[in-house]
Amino acid sequence: PEAARTKTVLFLGRIHPKKGIDTLLKIWSDLEARFPDWQLDIAGPADNDFGAEYREFIAANRIQRARFIGPIYGGDKGRTYAKASLFVLPTLDENFGLTVAEALAQGTPAIVSHGAPWERLASEDCGWWHPIGEEPLRNALAEAMASSPERLQEMGRKGRAWVTHDFGWPSLAQDMEQVYDWLADQSDCPDFVVTD
């Protein structure tokens, strides 16, 4: 069936202009014409009237395969990440971007703007880290959407391995131990602590 062949780009987060959703929607009509087997799902709670504004933009521009699926919580969140072929966060400013880690943990490659500190997506070969703006986002999405399912699955495996290693409980516990040793004057300041 047609639905079985549809691949999904997922945005999951607060529905707000800071997240770059307007930029994503502006380029989506071009992308959906080039990639007819892809769907854009936008999930999350709306701030003020931004959700309504974005829905109006979709209708006014006759975008066919972009939809708002509302807030998602608990186990449904993990399943939504896992079902997506790609995760996208075209944010203007993010101190970390927990949703990126959540997507990678579910084996979903990520496309993230330079508004979030995820430069290792490229070096870990599990996603794209692009400058803020329409053209860089369009290029990153087009490259990702043109990738084979096998390539995206391999990137997903690498992403899951990376976040499990670097952000899993054993790694966090080791980091905390280093911080405590430093605070107790038993070692030098760890490299990951910023003291400026």
C-alpha positions as CSV (number, residue, x, y, z in Angstrom):
1,P,0.0,0.0,0.0
2,E,1.0,3.6,-0.6
3,A,1.2,4.4,3.2
4,A,3.8,1.7,3.6
5,R,6.1,3.4,1.1
6,T,5.8,6.8,2.7
7,K,8.9,8.0,4.5
8,T,8.7,10.6,7.3
9,V,10.6,13.7,8.2
10,L,9.8,14.5,11.9
11,F,9.9,17.8,13.7
12,L,9.1,17.3,17.4
13,G,9.3,20.2,19.8
14,R,7.6,23.4,20.9
15,I,5.6,25.0,18.0
16,H,7.3,28.4,18.0
17,P,9.2,30.7,15.5
18,K,12.5,30.2,17.4
19,K,12.4,26.5,16.3
20,G,12.6,27.4,12.6
21,I,9.3,25.8,11.6
22,D,8.5,28.7,9.3
23,T,11.8,28.1,7.4
24,L,11.0,24.4,7.2
25,L,7.5,25.0,5.8
26,K,8.8,27.6,3.2
27,I,11.1,25.0,1.7
28,W,8.8,22.0,2.1
29,S,6.6,22.6,-1.0
30,D,9.7,22.4,-3.2
31,L,10.9,19.3,-1.4
32,E,7.6,17.5,-1.5
33,A,7.4,18.0,-5.2
34,R,10.9,16.5,-5.6
35,F,10.4,13.7,-3.2
36,P,6.8,12.5,-3.5
37,D,7.3,9.5,-1.2
38,W,8.1,11.7,1.8
39,Q,5.8,13.2,4.5
40,L,6.5,16.0,7.0
41,D,5.1,15.5,10.5
42,I,5.2,18.4,13.0
43,A,4.6,17.3,16.5
44,G,4.5,19.3,19.7
45,P,2.5,21.8,21.8
46,A,1.7,25.2,20.1
47,D,2.7,28.5,21.8
48,N,0.1,31.2,21.3
49,D,-1.4,31.2,17.8
50,F,1.7,29.9,16.0
51,G,0.2,26.6,15.2
52,A,-2.8,28.3,13.6
53,E,-0.5,30.5,11.6
54,Y,1.5,27.6,10.3
55,R,-1.6,25.7,9.4
56,E,-2.8,28.7,7.4
57,F,0.6,28.9,5.6
58,I,0.2,25.2,4.6
59,A,-3.3,25.8,3.3
60,A,-2.4,29.0,1.5
61,N,0.6,27.5,-0.2
62,R,-1.2,24.2,-1.0
63,I,1.3,22.1,0.7
64,Q,0.1,18.5,0.4
65,R,2.3,16.4,2.7
66,A,2.9,18.4,5.8
67,R,0.7,17.9,8.9
68,F,0.5,18.8,12.5
69,I,0.1,15.8,14.7
70,G,-0.2,17.5,18.1
71,P,1.8,17.0,21.3
72,I,3.3,13.5,22.0
73,Y,4.3,12.2,25.4
74,G,5.6,9.1,27.2
75,G,6.1,5.9,25.2
76,D,4.4,7.5,22.2
77,K,7.3,9.9,21.9
78,G,9.9,7.2,21.5
79,R,7.7,5.3,19.0
80,T,7.2,8.4,16.9
81,Y,11.0,9.0,16.7
82,A,11.6,5.4,15.9
83,K,9.0,5.4,13.0
84,A,10.5,8.5,11.4
85,S,13.1,8.2,8.7
86,L,14.7,11.6,9.6
87,F,14.5,14.1,12.5
88,V,14.8,17.8,11.7
89,L,15.5,20.7,14.1
90,P,16.1,24.0,12.1
91,T,16.3,26.0,15.3
92,L,17.5,29.6,15.6
93,D,18.9,29.1,19.1
94,E,19.1,26.1,21.3
95,N,21.4,25.5,24.4
96,F,21.4,21.7,23.8
97,G,18.4,20.4,21.9
98,L,17.4,17.3,23.9
99,T,15.1,16.2,21.1
100,V,18.2,15.6,18.9
101,A,19.6,13.1,21.5
102,E,16.1,11.5,21.9
103,A,15.8,11.0,18.1
104,L,19.4,9.6,17.8
105,A,18.7,7.3,20.8
106,Q,15.8,5.8,18.8
107,G,18.1,5.2,15.7
108,T,16.8,8.2,13.7
109,P,19.4,10.4,11.8
110,A,19.1,14.1,12.6
111,I,19.3,17.3,10.5
112,V,20.1,20.2,12.8
113,S,21.0,23.8,12.2
114,H,24.0,25.6,13.7
115,G,21.5,27.1,16.2
116,A,22.1,24.0,18.3
117,P,25.5,22.5,19.3
118,W,25.4,19.3,17.4
119,E,28.4,19.6,15.2
120,R,29.4,16.0,15.8
121,L,26.4,14.8,13.8
122,A,28.7,15.0,10.7
123,S,31.9,13.5,12.3
124,E,29.9,10.6,13.9
125,D,28.2,10.1,10.5
126,C,24.7,10.1,11.9
127,G,23.2,13.3,10.5
128,W,23.7,16.8,9.0
129,W,24.7,20.0,10.8
130,H,24.0,23.0,8.6
131,P,24.1,26.8,8.8
132,I,20.9,28.6,9.7
133,G,18.8,29.5,6.7
134,E,16.5,28.3,3.9
135,E,19.1,27.2,1.4
136,P,21.3,25.2,3.8
137,L,18.3,23.5,5.3
138,R,17.0,22.7,1.8
139,N,20.3,21.2,0.7
140,A,20.7,19.1,3.9
141,L,17.1,17.8,3.7
142,A,17.4,17.1,-0.1
143,E,20.7,15.1,0.5
144,A,19.2,13.2,3.4
145,M,15.9,12.4,1.6
146,A,17.8,11.2,-1.5
147,S,19.8,8.7,0.7
148,S,18.9,5.1,0.5
149,P,16.9,3.5,3.4
150,E,19.9,1.3,4.1
151,R,22.2,4.4,4.4
152,L,19.7,6.1,6.8
153,Q,19.5,2.9,8.9
154,E,23.2,2.7,9.1
155,M,23.4,6.4,10.2
156,G,20.7,5.6,12.7
157,R,22.7,2.8,14.2
158,K,25.8,5.1,14.5
159,G,23.7,7.8,16.1
160,R,22.3,5.4,18.7
161,A,25.8,4.0,19.5
162,W,27.1,7.6,19.9
163,V,24.4,8.9,22.3
164,T,24.5,5.7,24.3
165,H,28.2,6.0,24.7
166,D,28.5,9.7,25.4
167,F,25.2,10.5,27.1
168,G,24.3,7.2,28.8
169,W,24.3,6.7,32.5
170,P,27.8,5.2,32.8
171,S,29.4,8.1,30.9
172,L,27.5,10.7,32.9
173,A,28.4,9.0,36.2
174,Q,32.1,9.0,35.2
175,D,31.9,12.7,34.3
176,M,30.3,13.5,37.7
177,E,33.1,11.6,39.4
178,Q,35.6,13.7,37.6
179,V,33.8,16.9,38.6
180,Y,33.7,15.8,42.3
181,D,37.4,15.0,42.3
182,W,38.2,18.4,40.8
183,L,36.0,20.2,43.4
184,A,37.7,18.2,46.2
185,D,41.1,19.4,44.8
186,Q,42.0,15.8,43.9
187,S,42.4,16.4,40.2
188,D,42.6,19.0,37.5
189,C,39.5,20.6,36.0
190,P,37.9,18.2,33.5
191,D,38.1,19.2,29.9
192,F,34.3,19.3,29.6
193,V,33.9,22.0,32.3
194,V,33.8,25.6,31.1
195,T,35.2,27.9,33.8
196,D,35.2,31.3,32.0
